[in-house]
Amino acid sequence: MKISITLPDELAETVSRRADRDEFVLRAVTAALQRESPELSVPQVRHSKWARLVEKIEGAPTSLGDYREALKKDREDFRESFSFRSDEP
């Protein structure tokens, strides 16, 4: 479930810049609820595989590594063999 909360701008910007912002907020809220009511059972949340994939992508810098040159060549080959209608006289 998703909920919206209101935070001061500076705090919201700081949280939104974190690579693990959802996990960070989840841990903070869980800890706060447990401190407030230790007897309260707070269920552990297991993220879906898609949420974990998004976190992995957001948390890791984008790098093609050894595939950079191959991608560049593929893009050039595609562009040379394809023409857009706007390219036609």
Beta strands, then each sheet from edge to edge (+ up, - down):
end
